[in-house]
Amino acid sequence: MTILVTGAGGFVGCHIVEALARAFPGELLVAADAAPPDAVATRLFGAIGERCLAVPLDVTDRHAVATVVSAYRPTLVVHAAAVTPTPEQERANPIRIMDVNLGGLACVLDAAGRSPGVRRVLSISSTGVFGPGVGVDGPVDETVDPRPSHLYGVSKRAGEDLLRRWCELTGVSGASFRLGTIFGRHERPTPHRGRLSAVANLLAAGRGGRVAVLHGGAVVRDWLDGDDLGDAMARVAAAPSLAHPVYNLVGERRSFGDIAAMAAAAGIASRWVDDPAAADVALLASDVRAEASPARFVAEFGPVARAPLSDAIRRFAAAPAGEAAA
């Protein structure tokens, strides 16, 4: 068995590679990314050993993707390559966002469809597909029309439809997984991910005896540790079949105030201010995401998180930034 992970050097990709290496000992892992492995990715891939191959790959390059798939003949493809843009980046370069997030998936599926060994394709989507007003009055499941409002959500929603139809045409098993707020080890800025989670920013602001200055304690989001995400995706990869084309894969829904309290219990002090401009970390009303129900995922694969959210934050607080060690 050979496993191909695109976007493998990014925050989410690193967690997925690490979890798959544990779940499938002895199998070859092709860790593909457009950017050369940084210190975190290099350390992680090196810890896995010779069965983890770091391969340069721009998923928008159809020929390059076809060459990699042809050379390694993966059985499983996990597509995590994506651009997570800021609003400024969305305005400045919308074509690049669509090229990577939708065009890149199209290139991967085209190559996978021509490779007889591919048995399953898993694609990383986002709860960012849910537009304004969706999921604000209670949990929504995968049957609800998400109505995305920004390019990132549009590209991810289109990618879900693309993968679903490709699976229908080819008969290959596949599904998209809508991630909410992910935080944890391996988190650092990368070429395709300039923003860190509020949890990472809170811990960074409060390390070294400092007091983190926060705004937006009432803002509620779902929060999932990257280790739990990786474990969840490994269970999906090992499952004999997939019953649905899309799954919400989200963690516990709590306020930012609750997160700060958990960080305080882990030794990270903070205080609150009314002015967001005066805060180290500010969450605004616009940062509230839809309440996506993980019931479909839980029913099929078991609990999303393996430990309480407070334990995950304590682990993260104890780990150096970008730590690659388990």
N, C-alpha and C positions, 0 to 999 in steps of 0.2 A: 504494500500500500504506500502510495505517495500522496502527500498533502501539500497543496499550494495555497499560500496565504498572501493576498495582495495587501498593500499598505501595512506590511508586517513590521516596519520600523516605527510606526506611530504608537501613540498611547494605547489605543484599543487593540491595535495589531499585536503589540508586544504581549499583552495579557492573553490574547487568543493563542499565539504561538506557544507561550509558556504552558498553558493549560493543555493544549493538544499534545505537547511533548510528554506530559505526564500521563495523559489518557491513552496514548498510543506508543508505548515504549518500543524502541527499535525501528519504528517507521521513519521514512525519509520526510523531512520537512523542508520545503522550498519557501524561504522567506523573501518575498519579492517586494521591492519598494523603489520608487523613482529616486529618492534621496539615498546617498550612501549611509550605512548604519552609523549613528552617532555613538557616543560613549555608552549610553544606556543599552541600546540595541546590540552593540558589539559585545558587551559583557553578558547579556542575556543569551544571545545566540551561541557564544563561546561556552557558556555553562551547559548548554544542551549537548554540545560536542559535534563530531563530524557528521552526524546525521542531519544537522541543520545547515542548509546552504543558503547564504545570503546572495540574492540575485538582483541585479539592477533591472527595473522594469517600469516604464511609463505606460500605464494602462490605456492611455489615449493613442498609443502607437499600435495599430492593428497588427502590423507585421511582427513587431517585437513580442506582443502577447502570443500570437500564433506560434512563434519560434519557441518560446518558453514552454508552452503547453505541449507542443510536439516533442520537445527534447526530454521532458520529465514525465509525461503521460500521467498526470495526477488522477487519483481515484476520487478525491475530495477536493473541492475548491471553496475556500472561504474568502469572499471578496469584501475587504475592509478599506480599500483605497478610496479616499474621498477628500474633498476640500470642505472644511467647516469655516465659512467666511464670516467676517464681521460685516455689519451693514455698509461700512465704507468700501470693503473689498467687493461686496455684491454690486454696489453702484459702479465701481471702477472697472470691473472685469467680469461681467456676467457670462460671457462666452466661455471663459476658462472654467467657471463653476459647472456649467452644463456639460462641457467637454469631459471633465473628469468624472463627475458624479453620475451622469447618464451615459455619455459616450464611452467612458471607461468600462462600465458594466456591459454595454453592448459588445465591445471588443472581446471581453472575457467570455461572454456567452457564445459569441460566434466561434471562438477557438475551441471552447469546451464542447460545442455541438459537433465539431469535426473530429473530436478525439474519442475513440470508442471506449476508452478506459474510465471516463468520468462517470461516476455514479451519483454524485450529489453536489449541488451548488448552494451555499449559504451566503446570503448577502446582508450586510449591515445597513439597516435603515435607521429611522429616528422618529421619536414622537414630535419632532419639529414638523412633521407632515400635518399636524392638527393646526388649523387656522384659528383666528380669533373667535371666541364664543363657543368653541367645541370643547366639551369636557370640563367646563367650569362649574357646572351644577351637579356633578356627580361623575362616577367612573364611566368611561366609554370603552366598548370593546372593538374588535377588528371589523365588525359589520357596519360601523358608523362611518359615513362619508367624512374624511378628515378636512377637506377644503383648505389646502395649504395657501398661505398668503405671500411667502417670500421664496426666492429662487432655490434656496437650500431645500425647503420643504417640497417645492414643486419637483425638483430633480429626484428627490428620494421617493416621492409618491409615484412618479413616472417609472422609476426603477423597479418598484414593487410590481407594477402592472407588466412591465417588460419581462421580469423573471417569471411571473405566473404564466404568461402566454408562452414563453420559451419552454417551460416545463411541460405544458400541454402539448406542444408540437413535437418535442423530443422524447417525452416519456421519462426524462431524467428527474430524479427526486430533487426538490429545492424549495427554499422558503426565504422570506425576508424577515428581519428581526428589528423591531422598532426600539431603539435604546432611548432611555431618558437621560437623566443627569448621571454621568459616570465620573468617579474620582478614584484616586489611590496611587499606589506605587507605579513607577514608570511615567508619571505625569510630568510633562515639561513641554515648553513650546517646541513645535516642529514646523517644517516648512509649510505644511498643510493645516496646521492647527495652532493658531496664534494665541488663543484664549485658554486659560486654565479654569478649572471648576472653582466655584465659590469656596468649596471645602479646602482645596489646595491653597487658594489665596489667603483664606483665614489662617491656616496653619503657618504659612510663610510669614504673614504679618505678625503672628504672635510667638514666633520662635525666639530663642535667645533671651528670654526674660522680658520681652516687649509685651505690650498690651495691644491687641488688635482692635482697631476702631471700626465698628460695623454699623450698617444701616439696612433696614428692611427686615426686621425680625419676624414680621407677620407674613412674609412671602412664603408660599408653600410650593414645594416641588417634590418629585420623587428622587431618591438618592440611592445609587448602587455602586458598591465597591468594585473596582476593576477585577480583583481576584474572583469575586462571585460571578461577574460577567463571563470571564474565561471559563470557569467551571461549568456554567450553564451552557455555553456554546459547545464545550466538549461532550456534554451529555446529548446534545442534539446531534452532533457528528456521529455518535455511536449508536443512536436510535435505529431500530430496524426499518422504520418508515416515518413519514411526516404526514400528518392528517390535514394540515392547512397550509395555504401559501403565505400567510402573514401571521406574525405573533408580536404582541406587545411584550417587551422584555424590560421590565422596570422594577426598581427597588421600592423601599418603604417610603411612603409619602409623609413628609414632616415639614414643619416650618423652619426657616433659617434660624429662628430663635432657638428651636430645639437642637439644631446642629451645633450652634455655638455653646449650648449647655453641655452637649456631649464632648465637645472639644475642651471645654473648661475642666470636665472631669478627667480628661487626659493630660491636663497641665497647661493648656493654652488659654491664657486669660484674655478677656475681651470686654469692651464697653460699647454702648450704643449712642449714636448721635442722630439728630433729626435731619441734618443737612447731608445728603448723599455725597456732595462734593468734598466734604471733610472726612469721609470714611476711607479706610484702607480697602474695604470690601463693601460694596453697596448692591443690594438687590432691590429692584423697582417693581412696581405693580405689573409692568410690561414683561417682567421676567417669569411670571407665573405661566407654567405649561399646563396643557390639558391633563386631566386625571385619567390616565390610560390603565385599564384593568389588565393585569397579567393572568387572569383566570384561565384563559385558553392554554397558555404555556404551562402553568402549574398543573393543570389537569393531565397534561400529556407527558411532561418531563419532571415534575416535582417542584418543590420550592425554588424560587429564583435565588435567594440569598441563603448561604449556609450558616450564617451567624447573625446575631442582632446588629443593627446599624451602629450602635454604640461601640461594639467590639471592633468593627471595621475602622471607625474613626480613630480609636485608640491605637490600632496597628499602624495606621497611616501616620499618626502623630509621632510614633516611635521610630519610623523609618526615615533615613535621610532622603532629601528630595531626589526623585528619579531613581531611587534604589532598585537594583535589578535582582537582589538576592531574595529568596523566598522567606 
